[in-house]
Amino acid sequence: MEVLKDRYTITELSERLNVTDHALRYYEKELNLPVPKDERGRRYYTPELANIFYQIKTMRDEGLEIRAIRKILASENIIPEPPPVVVESDEKSLVTVKKDAIDPKKLFDELEQQLSACISREVSSAMEQFSKELMKTKLEIGACIENSVRKMESRMEKHFAEVDRLLGDWRERRKDRKLGKFFGIFK
């Protein structure tokens, strides 16, 4: 996305990205993005934030889920990692901290599943389109062959009619000659 301004309102950015204001607020909340507000409490977006939201929209358009986008942006240090979850144990003095760490294998497994699903949909769609085009072509070729057969039959009927006519004429001429020879008249 080209940067033209040093600040964007939520409406301006949503129009540039072709998303709703609600989508921008949702991404902000779900991805824990620090969006500053002006003196009147309205959000504004810096060019850096606008580029981050552009990346998010691009990944969403590619079919990635928010969870996967969060992991990708956190792994690239574009957004902060989510804060650790604090869980109290049975003993009141003992507190366990459970961190939502990024497991690269799990991330790649999720991406593989999403890519497989996306590829599968695309292949199915392409096969369906190919099948339709093949059927259409088959029908067109069948109609073309049928038309050619009709033309060939018509030509053959004309040809054989002409051959029959010429044979008839030849026989008539030969018949007259035989009679002429029989009666001594030569032609």
BAROTOR-418649 format. One record per atom (N, C-alpha, C): atom name; z, x, y. Coordinates in pm, whole numbers, always signed. Each point is the difference from the previous one (the first is absolute). Layout:
N
ATOM atom Z X Y
ATOM CA Z X Y
...
***
This chain:
187
ATOM atom Z X Y
ATOM N +0 +86 -117
ATOM CA +0 -86 +117
ATOM C +0 +89 +122
ATOM N -82 -30 +98
ATOM CA -1 +82 +119
ATOM C +109 -46 +96
ATOM N +62 +97 +61
ATOM CA +111 -28 +89
ATOM C -55 -10 +142
ATOM N +22 -114 +62
ATOM CA -51 -21 +134
ATOM C +112 -14 +103
ATOM N +118 -39 -46
ATOM CA +111 -24 +91
ATOM C +122 +79 -47
ATOM N +99 +13 +90
ATOM CA +123 +66 -43
ATOM C +102 -101 -50
ATOM N -28 -128 +19
ATOM CA +88 -107 -48
ATOM C -82 -123 -36
ATOM N +42 -67 -107
ATOM CA -63 -125 -40
ATOM C +108 -106 -13
ATOM N -32 -121 +41
ATOM CA +90 -112 -28
ATOM C -28 -44 -143
ATOM N +86 -83 -53
ATOM CA -19 -47 -137
ATOM C -130 -79 -14
ATOM N -34 -76 +105
ATOM CA -123 -79 -2
ATOM C -123 +91 +3
ATOM N +5 +102 +87
ATOM CA -114 +92 +9
ATOM C -23 +73 -132
ATOM N +108 +49 -59
ATOM CA -13 +75 -125
ATOM C -47 -92 -114
ATOM N +55 -120 -4
ATOM CA -41 -92 -107
ATOM C -149 -35 +12
ATOM N -49 -14 +122
ATOM CA -143 -28 +19
ATOM C -86 +119 -40
ATOM N +45 +122 +36
ATOM CA -76 +121 -35
ATOM C -6 +22 -151
ATOM N +110 -34 -68
ATOM CA +7 +21 -144
ATOM C -48 -122 -79
ATOM N -23 -109 +71
ATOM CA -43 -125 -64
ATOM C +103 -50 -101
ATOM N +126 +0 +43
ATOM CA +110 -56 -78
ATOM C +81 -90 +93
ATOM N +93 -75 -55
ATOM CA +82 -87 +83
ATOM C +120 +77 +55
ATOM N +59 -56 +106
ATOM CA +124 +58 +54
ATOM C +107 +1 -108
ATOM N +1 -107 -77
ATOM CA +99 -13 -107
ATOM C -13 +116 -99
ATOM N -124 +38 -34
ATOM CA -23 +110 -95
ATOM C +58 +130 +54
ATOM N -19 +26 +131
ATOM CA +55 +122 +59
ATOM C +153 +1 -6
ATOM N +61 -115 +31
ATOM CA +147 -8 -7
ATOM C +47 +15 -145
ATOM N -76 -55 -93
ATOM CA +35 +11 -141
ATOM C -5 +147 -45
ATOM N -108 +71 +35
ATOM CA -11 +142 -35
ATOM C +114 +79 +62
ATOM N +30 -32 +124
ATOM CA +110 +69 +70
ATOM C +131 -17 -76
ATOM N +29 -123 -40
ATOM CA +125 -28 -70
ATOM C +2 +62 -138
ATOM N -105 -25 -78
ATOM CA -3 +47 -139
ATOM C -6 +152 -12
ATOM N -64 +65 +93
ATOM CA -15 +146 -7
ATOM C +99 +73 +89
ATOM N +90 -77 +64
ATOM CA +105 +58 +84
ATOM C -59 +91 +108
ATOM N -101 -51 +67
ATOM CA -67 +78 +105
ATOM C +74 -17 +133
ATOM N +27 +110 +68
ATOM CA +70 -8 +129
ATOM C -97 -36 +114
ATOM N -14 -127 +28
ATOM CA -88 -45 +107
ATOM C +84 -17 +126
ATOM N -33 +74 +106
ATOM CA +79 -10 +123
ATOM C -26 -132 +74
ATOM N +94 -33 +87
ATOM CA -14 -121 +82
ATOM C +13 +40 +147
ATOM N -71 -76 +83
ATOM CA +8 +30 +144
ATOM C +128 -59 +60
ATOM N +12 +11 +131
ATOM CA +122 -47 +68
ATOM C +22 -150 -14
ATOM N -105 -75 -29
ATOM CA +15 -144 -19
ATOM C +16 -38 -147
ATOM N +9 +101 -87
ATOM CA +23 -26 -141
ATOM C -125 -29 -82
ATOM N -118 +27 +55
ATOM CA -126 -24 -72
ATOM C -47 +128 -68
ATOM N -52 -15 -119
ATOM CA -49 +115 -76
ATOM C -120 +62 +71
ATOM N -8 +131 -10
ATOM CA -122 +69 +40
ATOM C -27 +110 -102
ATOM N -126 +34 -14
ATOM CA -41 +92 -104
ATOM C -66 +122 +63
ATOM N +49 +118 -37
ATOM CA -59 +125 +47
ATOM C -125 +27 -83
ATOM N -84 +94 +44
ATOM CA -119 +33 -80
ATOM C +37 +45 -142
ATOM N +111 +74 -14
ATOM CA +42 +45 -133
ATOM C +34 -120 -88
ATOM N +76 -95 +56
ATOM CA +34 -121 -76
ATOM C -126 -82 -32
ATOM N -89 -8 +97
ATOM CA -124 -75 -22
ATOM C -77 +61 -117
ATOM N -3 +133 -9
ATOM CA -69 +67 -110
ATOM C +70 -27 -134
ATOM N +133 -2 +2
ATOM CA +75 -31 -122
ATOM C -33 -141 -47
ATOM N -1 -96 +94
ATOM CA -32 -138 -37
ATOM C -145 -11 -48
ATOM N -88 +82 +55
ATOM CA -138 +2 -47
ATOM C -6 +48 -145
ATOM N +76 +106 -31
ATOM CA +6 +50 -138
ATOM C +55 -107 -94
ATOM N +104 -70 +45
ATOM CA +60 -105 -82
ATOM C -103 -109 -28
ATOM N -70 -43 +105
ATOM CA -100 -106 -18
ATOM C -110 +46 -95
ATOM N -43 +125 +13
ATOM CA -104 +53 -88
ATOM C +46 -3 -146
ATOM N +125 +43 -23
ATOM CA +52 +0 -138
ATOM C +14 -143 -53
ATOM N +41 -92 +87
ATOM CA +11 -141 -42
ATOM C -138 -56 -35
ATOM N -100 +35 +80
ATOM CA -137 -45 -27
ATOM C -51 +55 -134
ATOM N +50 +117 -39
ATOM CA -39 +59 -128
ATOM C +76 -62 -116
ATOM N +98 -88 +30
ATOM CA +70 -71 -105
ATOM C +138 +56 -35
ATOM N +47 +98 +74
ATOM CA +132 +56 -30
ATOM C +109 -95 +46
ATOM N +109 -1 -76
ATOM CA +115 -83 +36
ATOM C +88 +76 +97
ATOM N +87 -75 +71
ATOM CA +88 +60 +101
ATOM C +87 +108 -64
ATOM N +48 -24 -121
ATOM CA +87 +97 -67
ATOM C -73 +133 -17
ATOM N -124 -3 -44
ATOM CA -79 +122 -19
ATOM C -29 +67 +134
ATOM N -30 -81 +102
ATOM CA -26 +55 +134
ATOM C +125 +70 +52
ATOM N +116 -63 -20
ATOM CA +127 +60 +45
ATOM C +18 +137 -65
ATOM N -25 +10 -129
ATOM CA +17 +126 -71
ATOM C -99 +105 +49
ATOM N -123 -40 +23
ATOM CA -101 +95 +48
ATOM C +37 +52 +138
ATOM N +36 -92 +92
ATOM CA +33 +42 +137
ATOM C +128 +84 +2
ATOM N +96 -32 -85
ATOM CA +124 +78 -6
ATOM C -28 +139 -58
ATOM N -88 +8 -101
ATOM CA -31 +130 -60
ATOM C -74 +90 +98
ATOM N -71 -59 +94
ATOM CA -73 +77 +102
ATOM C +84 +18 +127
ATOM N +126 -40 -6
ATOM CA +94 +10 +113
ATOM C -49 -73 +125
ATOM N -76 -107 -22
ATOM CA -47 -81 +113
ATOM C +107 -101 +39
ATOM N +70 -51 -99
ATOM CA +111 -92 +27
ATOM C +125 +59 -65
ATOM N +117 -37 +52
ATOM CA +122 +53 -60
ATOM C +24 -63 -137
ATOM N +65 +78 -88
ATOM CA +35 -54 -131
ATOM C +105 -107 +20
ATOM N +0 -99 -90
ATOM CA +101 -105 +15
ATOM C +140 +57 -15
ATOM N +96 -58 +71
ATOM CA +137 +53 -9
ATOM C +54 -19 -142
ATOM N +92 +87 -40
ATOM CA +56 -14 -134
ATOM C +80 -128 -13
ATOM N +1 -53 -122
ATOM CA +75 -121 -28
ATOM C +138 +42 -48
ATOM N +105 -53 +62
ATOM CA +136 +35 -37
ATOM C +54 -109 -91
ATOM N +49 +42 -117
ATOM CA +54 -92 -97
ATOM C +143 +41 -30
ATOM N +94 -93 +8
ATOM CA +138 +32 -32
ATOM C +22 -19 -148
ATOM N +77 +94 -58
ATOM CA +29 -11 -142
ATOM C +129 -76 -22
ATOM N +43 -8 -126
ATOM CA +123 -72 -33
ATOM C +121 +64 +66
ATOM N +1 +131 +9
ATOM CA +112 +68 +65
ATOM C -21 -4 +149
ATOM N +100 -39 +76
ATOM CA -14 -19 +144
ATOM C -23 +131 +74
ATOM N +43 +111 -56
ATOM CA -15 +126 +71
ATOM C -134 +66 -27
ATOM N -70 -44 -102
ATOM CA -125 +65 -39
ATOM C -119 -80 +53
ATOM N -86 +64 +74
ATOM CA -121 -64 +53
ATOM C -121 +77 -52
ATOM N -93 -72 -59
ATOM CA -122 +62 -54
ATOM C -114 -29 +96
ATOM N -80 +101 +28
ATOM CA -116 -18 +86
ATOM C -123 +7 -88
ATOM N -76 -108 +6
ATOM CA -123 -8 -79
ATOM C -117 +9 +97
ATOM N -82 +102 -16
ATOM CA -111 +22 +91
ATOM C -128 -55 -63
ATOM N -77 -70 +80
ATOM CA -127 -54 -47
ATOM C -105 +111 +11
ATOM N +7 +93 -95
ATOM CA -90 +116 +3
ATOM C -140 -40 -44
ATOM N -97 +75 +49
ATOM CA -139 -25 -37
ATOM C -28 +76 -128
ATOM N -39 -73 -100
ATOM CA -37 +60 -127
ATOM C -153 +10 -1
ATOM N -53 +123 +10
ATOM CA -146 +14 +7
ATOM C -71 -61 -120
ATOM N +58 +15 -119
ATOM CA -63 -56 -119
ATOM C -10 -151 +10
ATOM N +110 -62 +46
ATOM CA +0 -145 +15
ATOM C -101 -43 +107
ATOM N -5 +77 +109
ATOM CA -96 -31 +107
ATOM C -143 +7 -52
ATOM N -29 +107 -76
ATOM CA -136 +14 -53
ATOM C -29 -105 -106
ATOM N +101 -37 -77
ATOM CA -19 -107 -98
ATOM C -35 -131 +69
ATOM N +72 -31 +110
ATOM CA -29 -122 +76
ATOM C -140 +6 +60
ATOM N -34 +115 +57
ATOM CA -134 +15 +57
ATOM C -107 -14 -109
ATOM N +27 +59 -116
ATOM CA -94 -11 -111
ATOM C -19 -145 -42
ATOM N +110 -75 -8
ATOM CA -9 -141 -37
ATOM C -80 -78 +104
ATOM N +30 +26 +127
ATOM CA -71 -71 +106
ATOM C -149 +37 +1
ATOM N -29 +130 -18
ATOM CA -139 +43 -5
ATOM C -72 -59 -121
ATOM N +69 -1 -114
ATOM CA -60 -57 -121
ATOM C -32 -147 +20
ATOM N +95 -72 +60
ATOM CA -22 -143 +25
ATOM C -117 -19 +97
ATOM N -3 +82 +105
ATOM CA -107 -10 +101
ATOM C -135 +33 -64
ATOM N -4 +107 -78
ATOM CA -125 +41 -65
ATOM C -43 -107 -99
ATOM N +96 -53 -74
ATOM CA -31 -105 -97
ATOM C -62 -121 +69
ATOM N +59 -40 +114
ATOM CA -55 -114 +75
ATOM C -141 +31 +47
ATOM N -20 +121 +52
ATOM CA -132 +37 +50
ATOM C -103 +5 -112
ATOM N +39 +56 -115
ATOM CA -92 +7 -114
ATOM C -34 -140 -48
ATOM N +102 -87 -9
ATOM CA -26 -138 -43
ATOM C -95 -69 +97
ATOM N +25 +19 +128
ATOM CA -86 -61 +102
ATOM C -142 +55 -11
ATOM N -12 +132 -17
ATOM CA -133 +61 -11
ATOM C -71 -48 -126
ATOM N +74 -11 -111
ATOM CA -61 -48 -124
ATOM C -46 -144 +13
ATOM N +81 -81 +66
ATOM CA -37 -140 +21
ATOM C -125 -9 +86
ATOM N -5 +79 +107
ATOM CA -116 +0 +88
ATOM C -123 +51 -76
ATOM N +19 +106 -79
ATOM CA -110 +55 -80
ATOM C -51 -103 -99
ATOM N +93 -71 -63
ATOM CA -37 -103 -98
ATOM C -82 -110 +68
ATOM N +44 -43 +118
ATOM CA -74 -104 +74
ATOM C -140 +49 +35
ATOM N -9 +124 +50
ATOM CA -129 +54 +38
ATOM C -90 +17 -123
ATOM N +59 +41 -112
ATOM CA -76 +17 -123
ATOM C -55 -135 -48
ATOM N +84 -103 +6
ATOM CA -43 -134 -41
ATOM C -111 -50 +92
ATOM N +15 +23 +129
ATOM CA -101 -42 +97
ATOM C -132 +73 -28
ATOM N +9 +131 -25
ATOM CA -119 +79 -29
ATOM C -64 -47 -131
ATOM N +83 -29 -100
ATOM CA -50 -48 -128
ATOM C -79 -130 +18
ATOM N +56 -92 +80
ATOM CA -68 -127 +26
ATOM C -131 +22 +76
ATOM N +3 +92 +97
ATOM CA -121 +28 +77
ATOM C -108 +61 -90
ATOM N +41 +93 -87
ATOM CA -97 +63 -90
ATOM C -55 -104 -98
ATOM N +88 -87 -51
ATOM CA -45 -106 -90
ATOM C -102 -90 +66
ATOM N +27 -38 +126
ATOM CA -94 -87 +72
ATOM C -132 +73 +24
ATOM N +9 +129 +30
ATOM CA -121 +80 +25
ATOM C -84 +11 -128
ATOM N +67 +25 -112
ATOM CA -71 +10 -128
ATOM C -64 -134 -36
ATOM N +75 -108 +20
ATOM CA -52 -134 -30
ATOM C -124 -29 +85
ATOM N +6 +37 +125
ATOM CA -114 -20 +91
ATOM C -119 +83 -46
ATOM N +25 +125 -40
ATOM CA -108 +88 -47
ATOM C -62 -55 -129
ATOM N +83 -52 -90
ATOM CA -50 -57 -126
ATOM C -90 -120 +30
ATOM N +44 -86 +93
ATOM CA -83 -116 +37
ATOM C -135 +44 +56
ATOM N +1 +102 +87
ATOM CA -126 +49 +57
ATOM C -89 +57 -109
ATOM N +61 +77 -93
ATOM CA -77 +61 -108
ATOM C -59 -109 -90
ATOM N +78 -103 -32
ATOM CA -50 -110 -83
ATOM C -116 -69 +69
ATOM N +13 -22 +130
ATOM CA -108 -65 +75
ATOM C -126 +85 -3
ATOM N +14 +130 +19
ATOM CA -118 +89 -3
ATOM C -63 +2 -140
ATOM N +87 +4 -102
ATOM CA -52 +3 -137
ATOM C -75 -130 -32
ATOM N +53 -115 +45
ATOM CA -68 -127 -24
ATOM C -137 +0 +68
ATOM N -7 +49 +123
ATOM CA -128 +9 +71
ATOM C -95 +94 -73
ATOM N +55 +114 -45
ATOM CA -83 +99 -70
ATOM C -58 -59 -129
ATOM N +89 -61 -80
ATOM CA -47 -57 -126
ATOM C -96 -117 +23
ATOM N +22 -77 +105
ATOM CA -93 -108 +32
ATOM C -138 +58 +33
ATOM N -1 +111 +74
ATOM CA -125 +67 +36
ATOM C -68 +57 -126
ATOM N +82 +62 -89
ATOM CA -54 +54 -125
ATOM C -59 -113 -83
ATOM N +71 -113 -11
ATOM CA -51 -115 -75
ATOM C -133 -48 +59
ATOM N -5 -9 +131
ATOM CA -123 -45 +67
ATOM C -116 +95 -28
ATOM N +27 +132 +11
ATOM CA -106 +99 -24
ATOM C -44 -1 -146
ATOM N +94 -17 -93
ATOM CA -37 -9 -143
ATOM C -85 -124 -26
ATOM N +40 -107 +63
ATOM CA -79 -124 -15
ATOM C -142 +19 +50
ATOM N -11 +64 +119
ATOM CA -135 +27 +54
ATOM C -79 +90 -93
ATOM N +61 +102 -54
ATOM CA -67 +95 -90
ATOM C -47 -70 -127
ATOM N +89 -84 -55
ATOM CA -37 -72 -121
ATOM C -120 -92 +25
ATOM N +2 -66 +117
ATOM CA -112 -88 +34
ATOM C -130 +79 +8
ATOM N +7 +116 +61
ATOM CA -122 +82 +12
ATOM C -46 +48 -137
ATOM N +94 +40 -83
ATOM CA -34 +49 -134
ATOM C -57 -114 -86
ATOM N +54 -117 +19
ATOM CA -45 -116 -76
ATOM C -145 -30 +33
ATOM N -34 +5 +129
ATOM CA -137 -24 +43
ATOM C -94 +106 -57
ATOM N +40 +124 -8
ATOM CA -82 +108 -52
ATOM C -28 -20 -149
ATOM N +103 -39 -74
ATOM CA -18 -19 -144
ATOM C -98 -113 -26
ATOM N +12 -107 +78
ATOM CA -95 -109 -17
ATOM C -141 +43 +36
ATOM N -9 +82 +104
ATOM CA -131 +49 +43
ATOM C -63 +87 -108
ATOM N +76 +87 -63
ATOM CA -50 +86 -106
ATOM C -43 -86 -120
ATOM N +83 -102 -24
ATOM CA -29 -85 -114
ATOM C -132 -73 +19
ATOM N -21 -44 +124
ATOM CA -126 -73 +26
ATOM C -109 +91 +52
ATOM N +25 +129 +7
ATOM CA -102 +95 +42
ATOM C -12 +16 +149
ATOM N +96 -43 +75
ATOM CA -3 +16 +145
ATOM C +96 +112 +34
ATOM N -50 +99 +70
ATOM CA +87 +113 +38
ATOM C +38 -11 +144
ATOM N +118 +27 +20
ATOM CA +46 -6 +139
ATOM C +44 +135 +46
***
